[in-house]
């Protein structure tokens, strides 16, 4: 900061190359780097590409590298750099689109590969948990997906190969699922394999740059390493799984106690539209879920184009072949039910 102005060295360019461009911005009390970038856009370079949204450090959009450190531009005050030029670069771990904007779509593709929260099929709805059982999960939910931890991770940054490791952000997501008191999925097979938790060597770089102060290494990655090690390398645990495999099998006949296996993802809530296994495979809607897991249902009866619901009737959850979700989302009279009519006529 010199003579009441701030000197910014901002990267300008695209994937084929670029360079820093110098700008001087008037200093304003309380100014953050994002304010300075907006001033540059408004007064010097209208085509400067910059991603941002909330300007409140909650959307995670304005991630960049400021003087070599991954940070949020909206949370970095310019008065942290007295008598220094401020160098603003895009995150270097991800492909450059233009200027300060990078292509982070790989992260969302990784996210799709992680099995979602899956309670047991007969888990009563609404869910009930003790506060002490849920406290550990709260920290993981603070993540704003700024991907600064992904940017600083040397496994992703230095080796130019993202096929070996999902990165710190998705270790946090997996930890939040694995440690949820009602989740029934075993993800240690994924961690040992494609997610690559073993690639992390605990440098804690990700933890240091997290704007939400999530203890990524201490509270997510290390516990996941311990779980994975127990499942994969502990001979006592291996023998135990062989002697007493879980009975809840998944597709292909594998026991859910095997590495990475899951319980069936089917669960039910009031108003869910379901298809029954009984003769004709009729449609029905859930009227209630009993504590013992049995369902109170109303069966759909078609008379011409009119719909009638017959019930209530109590069935086992195992009598259901498909759960299509809430009634309001499926939409009675939609293509789903038109297809049912065609099947019945056939």
C-alpha positions as CSV (number, residue, x, y, z in Angstrom):
1,X,0.0,0.0,0.0
2,X,1.6,3.3,-1.1
3,X,0.3,6.9,-1.1
4,X,-3.2,5.8,-0.2
5,X,-3.4,3.3,-3.0
6,X,-3.1,-0.5,-3.3
7,X,-0.9,-2.1,-6.0
8,X,-2.5,-5.3,-7.4
9,X,-0.7,-7.7,-9.6
10,X,-3.5,-9.7,-11.1
11,X,-3.1,-12.7,-13.4
12,X,-4.7,-12.2,-16.8
13,X,-4.8,-15.0,-19.4
14,X,-6.4,-18.3,-20.5
15,X,-5.3,-21.9,-20.6
16,X,-2.7,-21.3,-23.3
17,X,-0.9,-18.7,-21.2
18,X,-1.0,-15.4,-19.4
19,X,0.8,-12.9,-17.2
20,X,0.4,-10.6,-14.3
21,X,-1.0,-7.1,-15.0
22,X,-0.4,-4.2,-12.6
23,X,-3.3,-2.1,-11.3
24,X,-3.4,0.7,-8.7
25,X,-6.6,0.9,-6.6
26,X,-7.5,3.6,-4.1
27,X,-7.3,2.3,-0.5
28,X,-10.6,2.3,1.5
29,X,-10.8,1.4,5.1
30,X,-11.9,-2.2,5.6
31,X,-11.4,-3.1,1.9
32,X,-10.9,-6.7,1.0
33,X,-9.2,-8.1,-2.0
34,X,-12.5,-8.8,-3.7
35,X,-13.4,-5.1,-3.4
36,X,-10.2,-4.2,-5.1
37,X,-10.8,-6.7,-7.9
38,X,-14.3,-5.2,-8.4
39,X,-12.7,-1.8,-8.6
40,X,-10.4,-3.1,-11.3
41,X,-13.4,-4.6,-13.2
42,X,-15.3,-1.3,-13.0
43,X,-12.5,1.1,-13.9
44,X,-9.7,-0.7,-15.8
45,X,-10.6,-4.1,-17.1
46,X,-14.3,-4.8,-17.7
47,X,-13.5,-8.2,-19.1
48,X,-11.6,-9.4,-16.0
49,X,-13.1,-12.8,-15.2
50,X,-13.7,-13.4,-11.5
51,X,-16.1,-15.8,-9.8
52,X,-17.9,-14.6,-6.7
53,X,-21.4,-14.6,-5.1
54,X,-22.1,-13.8,-1.5
55,X,-19.1,-11.6,-0.4
56,X,-19.8,-13.0,3.1
57,X,-17.4,-16.0,3.1
58,X,-20.2,-18.5,2.9
59,X,-20.6,-19.5,-0.8
60,X,-16.9,-20.5,-1.4
61,X,-17.0,-18.9,-4.9
62,X,-14.2,-16.3,-4.7
63,X,-11.3,-18.7,-4.0
64,X,-7.9,-17.6,-5.3
65,X,-4.2,-17.6,-4.5
66,X,-3.2,-14.3,-2.8
67,X,0.5,-13.8,-2.4
68,X,0.9,-17.6,-3.0
69,X,-1.6,-18.7,-0.4
70,X,-5.0,-20.2,-1.2
71,X,-7.6,-17.8,0.4
72,X,-11.1,-16.4,-0.1
73,X,-10.8,-12.9,-1.7
74,X,-13.8,-11.7,0.3
75,X,-12.2,-12.6,3.6
76,X,-8.7,-11.3,2.9
77,X,-8.2,-7.6,4.0
78,X,-5.8,-5.6,2.0
79,X,-4.4,-4.0,5.1
80,X,-2.8,-7.4,5.9
81,X,-0.2,-6.5,3.3
82,X,1.3,-3.2,4.4
83,X,3.9,-1.9,2.0
84,X,3.5,-4.9,-0.2
85,X,2.1,-5.6,-3.7
86,X,-0.8,-8.0,-3.7
87,X,-0.5,-10.8,-6.2
88,X,-3.8,-12.5,-7.1
89,X,-3.7,-15.7,-9.1
90,X,-6.3,-18.4,-9.8
91,X,-6.2,-21.8,-8.0
92,X,-3.4,-23.7,-9.8
93,X,-4.6,-27.2,-9.1
94,X,-7.5,-26.8,-11.5
95,X,-7.6,-26.1,-15.3
96,X,-7.7,-22.4,-16.0
97,X,-10.7,-21.0,-17.9
98,X,-9.9,-17.3,-17.9
99,X,-8.1,-14.9,-15.5
100,X,-9.1,-15.9,-12.0
101,X,-11.7,-18.5,-13.0
102,X,-10.9,-22.2,-13.0
103,X,-12.8,-25.3,-13.9
104,X,-13.6,-27.1,-10.7
105,X,-16.1,-29.5,-12.2
106,X,-13.9,-32.5,-11.4
107,X,-14.9,-32.0,-7.8
108,X,-18.6,-32.5,-8.5
109,X,-17.9,-35.7,-10.5
110,X,-16.0,-37.1,-7.5
111,X,-18.9,-36.2,-5.3
112,X,-21.3,-38.3,-7.4
113,X,-19.1,-41.4,-6.7
114,X,-19.6,-41.3,-2.9
115,X,-22.6,-43.4,-1.7
116,X,-25.1,-41.0,-0.1
117,X,-26.5,-41.1,3.4
118,X,-28.4,-44.4,3.7
119,X,-30.3,-45.2,6.9
120,X,-31.4,-48.8,7.6
121,X,-34.6,-49.8,5.6
122,X,-36.7,-50.0,8.7
123,X,-35.4,-46.8,10.4
124,X,-38.5,-45.1,11.9
125,X,-39.3,-41.7,10.4
126,X,-38.9,-39.0,11.5
127,X,-35.4,-39.9,12.6
128,X,-34.4,-39.6,16.2
129,X,-30.9,-39.3,17.5
130,X,-29.2,-38.3,20.8
131,X,-27.5,-34.9,20.7
132,X,-24.2,-36.4,21.8
133,X,-24.3,-38.8,18.8
134,X,-24.7,-36.0,16.3
135,X,-22.2,-33.4,17.7
136,X,-19.2,-34.9,15.8
137,X,-20.9,-34.5,12.4
138,X,-21.6,-30.8,12.8
139,X,-18.0,-29.8,12.1
140,X,-18.1,-31.5,8.7
141,X,-21.3,-29.8,7.7
142,X,-19.6,-26.4,7.9
143,X,-17.8,-27.0,4.6
144,X,-18.6,-24.3,2.0
145,X,-16.9,-26.1,-0.9
146,X,-14.4,-23.3,-1.6
147,X,-12.0,-26.1,-2.7
148,X,-9.0,-24.3,-1.1
149,X,-8.1,-27.5,0.6
150,X,-8.2,-29.3,-2.7
151,X,-6.0,-26.5,-4.2
152,X,-3.3,-26.7,-1.5
153,X,-3.2,-30.6,-1.4
154,X,0.1,-31.5,-2.9
155,X,-1.2,-34.9,-4.0
156,X,-3.6,-33.1,-6.4
157,X,-1.5,-30.0,-7.0
158,X,1.9,-31.4,-7.8
159,X,1.3,-34.7,-9.5
160,X,-1.2,-33.6,-12.1
161,X,-3.1,-36.9,-11.6
162,X,-6.4,-36.7,-9.8
163,X,-7.2,-40.4,-10.4
164,X,-5.4,-41.5,-7.2
165,X,-7.1,-39.4,-4.5
166,X,-10.4,-37.6,-4.0
167,X,-8.8,-34.9,-2.0
168,X,-9.4,-33.4,1.5
169,X,-12.8,-31.9,0.8
170,X,-14.2,-35.4,0.0
171,X,-12.5,-37.0,3.0
172,X,-14.6,-34.5,5.0
173,X,-17.8,-35.5,3.2
174,X,-17.1,-39.2,3.6
175,X,-16.3,-38.7,7.3
176,X,-19.6,-36.9,7.8
177,X,-21.4,-39.8,6.4
178,X,-19.4,-42.6,8.0
179,X,-19.8,-41.0,11.5
180,X,-23.5,-40.2,11.1
181,X,-25.3,-42.3,13.8
182,X,-28.0,-43.5,11.5
183,X,-25.9,-44.2,8.3
184,X,-25.6,-47.9,7.4
185,X,-23.1,-47.8,4.5
186,X,-19.5,-49.1,4.8
187,X,-17.2,-46.9,2.6
188,X,-13.8,-48.3,3.7
189,X,-13.5,-50.2,0.4
190,X,-13.9,-46.9,-1.5
191,X,-11.4,-45.2,0.8
192,X,-8.9,-47.9,0.3
193,X,-9.4,-48.0,-3.5
194,X,-10.5,-45.1,-5.7
195,X,-10.8,-42.4,-2.9
196,X,-7.2,-43.1,-2.0
197,X,-7.1,-42.0,1.6
198,X,-3.7,-43.7,1.9
199,X,-2.2,-41.1,-0.4
200,X,-2.5,-38.4,2.3
201,X,0.7,-38.1,4.3
202,X,-0.8,-35.8,7.0
203,X,1.0,-32.5,6.2
204,X,-2.1,-30.6,7.4
205,X,-1.8,-28.0,4.6
206,X,-5.5,-28.4,3.9
207,X,-6.4,-27.8,7.6
208,X,-4.4,-24.6,7.7
209,X,-6.2,-22.9,4.7
210,X,-9.7,-23.9,5.6
211,X,-11.8,-20.7,6.1
212,X,-14.3,-22.6,8.3
213,X,-11.4,-23.9,10.5
214,X,-12.5,-27.5,10.0
215,X,-9.8,-29.8,11.4
216,X,-9.7,-31.8,8.2
217,X,-6.6,-33.9,9.0
218,X,-7.2,-34.5,12.7
219,X,-11.0,-35.1,12.7
220,X,-11.6,-36.5,9.2
221,X,-8.6,-38.0,7.4
222,X,-6.9,-39.7,10.4
223,X,-10.1,-41.4,11.7
224,X,-10.9,-42.5,8.1
225,X,-7.4,-44.0,7.8
226,X,-7.9,-45.8,11.0
227,X,-11.2,-47.3,9.9
228,X,-9.7,-48.3,6.5
229,X,-6.7,-49.9,8.1
230,X,-8.8,-51.9,10.5
231,X,-11.0,-53.2,7.6
232,X,-8.2,-53.9,5.2
233,X,-5.2,-54.9,7.2
234,X,-6.4,-56.0,10.7
235,X,-6.3,-59.9,10.7
236,X,-8.6,-60.1,13.7
237,X,-11.3,-58.0,12.0
238,X,-10.8,-59.9,8.8
239,X,-11.4,-63.3,10.6
240,X,-14.4,-61.8,12.4
241,X,-16.0,-60.8,9.1
242,X,-15.5,-64.3,7.7
243,X,-16.9,-66.0,10.7
244,X,-19.9,-63.7,11.2
245,X,-20.7,-61.9,7.9
246,X,-23.7,-59.6,8.0
247,X,-26.9,-61.0,6.6
248,X,-28.0,-57.8,4.8
249,X,-26.7,-58.5,1.3
250,X,-26.4,-56.2,-1.6
251,X,-26.8,-56.8,-5.3
252,X,-24.5,-59.6,-6.6
253,X,-24.9,-61.7,-3.4
254,X,-22.0,-60.0,-1.5
255,X,-22.4,-59.8,2.3
256,X,-22.7,-56.3,3.5
257,X,-19.9,-57.0,6.0
258,X,-17.5,-57.3,3.1
259,X,-15.3,-54.4,2.4
260,X,-17.1,-51.4,0.9
261,X,-20.5,-53.2,1.0
262,X,-23.8,-51.4,1.8
263,X,-27.2,-52.2,3.1
264,X,-30.2,-51.8,0.8
265,X,-30.8,-48.1,0.3
266,X,-34.6,-48.5,0.5
267,X,-36.4,-46.4,3.1
268,X,-39.9,-45.0,3.5
269,X,-41.7,-41.9,4.6
270,X,-45.3,-40.8,4.6
271,X,-46.6,-39.9,1.1
272,X,-43.9,-42.0,-0.7
273,X,-45.2,-43.6,-3.9
274,X,-44.2,-47.3,-4.0
275,X,-44.7,-50.4,-6.2
276,X,-45.7,-53.6,-4.6
277,X,-44.4,-57.1,-5.3
278,X,-47.9,-58.6,-5.2
279,X,-49.8,-59.8,-8.3
280,X,-50.1,-57.1,-10.9
281,X,-47.4,-55.1,-9.1
282,X,-49.8,-52.3,-8.1
283,X,-48.8,-48.8,-7.1
284,X,-49.5,-47.5,-3.6
285,X,-48.7,-44.6,-1.3
286,X,-47.3,-44.8,2.2
287,X,-49.8,-43.6,4.9
288,X,-47.5,-44.3,7.9
289,X,-44.3,-46.0,9.0
290,X,-44.7,-48.1,12.2
291,X,-41.9,-48.4,14.8
292,X,-41.5,-52.1,13.8
293,X,-40.8,-51.0,10.2
294,X,-44.1,-52.2,8.8
295,X,-45.9,-49.8,6.4
296,X,-49.5,-48.6,6.4
297,X,-50.4,-48.1,2.7
298,X,-53.2,-47.1,0.4
299,X,-53.3,-49.1,-2.9
300,X,-54.1,-47.3,-6.2
301,X,-57.1,-48.6,-8.0
302,X,-57.8,-47.2,-11.5
303,X,-61.3,-46.9,-12.9
304,X,-61.0,-45.6,-16.4
305,X,-59.1,-42.3,-15.9
306,X,-60.2,-41.9,-12.3
307,X,-57.9,-42.8,-9.4
308,X,-59.1,-44.4,-6.2
309,X,-57.0,-45.2,-3.1
310,X,-58.0,-48.4,-1.2
311,X,-56.8,-48.9,2.3
312,X,-55.3,-48.7,4.8
313,X,-53.4,-51.9,4.6
314,X,-50.4,-53.0,6.6
315,X,-47.5,-54.7,4.8
316,X,-43.8,-55.5,5.4
317,X,-41.2,-53.3,3.9
318,X,-39.9,-56.3,2.0
319,X,-43.2,-56.4,0.1
320,X,-42.1,-53.3,-1.8
321,X,-40.1,-53.5,-5.1
322,X,-39.6,-49.8,-5.8
323,X,-39.9,-46.5,-3.9
324,X,-40.4,-43.5,-6.2
325,X,-40.3,-40.8,-3.6
326,X,-42.9,-38.3,-2.3
327,X,-46.3,-38.2,-3.8
328,X,-46.0,-34.5,-4.6
329,X,-42.8,-35.0,-6.6
330,X,-43.9,-38.1,-8.5
331,X,-47.2,-36.5,-9.5
332,X,-50.2,-38.8,-9.8
333,X,-51.4,-38.8,-13.4
334,X,-47.8,-38.4,-14.6
335,X,-46.0,-40.7,-17.0
336,X,-45.2,-43.0,-14.2
337,X,-48.9,-43.9,-13.8
338,X,-49.5,-43.8,-17.5
339,X,-46.9,-46.5,-17.8
340,X,-48.6,-48.5,-15.0
341,X,-51.9,-48.4,-17.0
342,X,-50.1,-49.6,-20.1
343,X,-48.5,-52.5,-18.2
344,X,-51.9,-53.5,-16.7
345,X,-53.7,-53.4,-20.1
346,X,-50.9,-55.5,-21.5
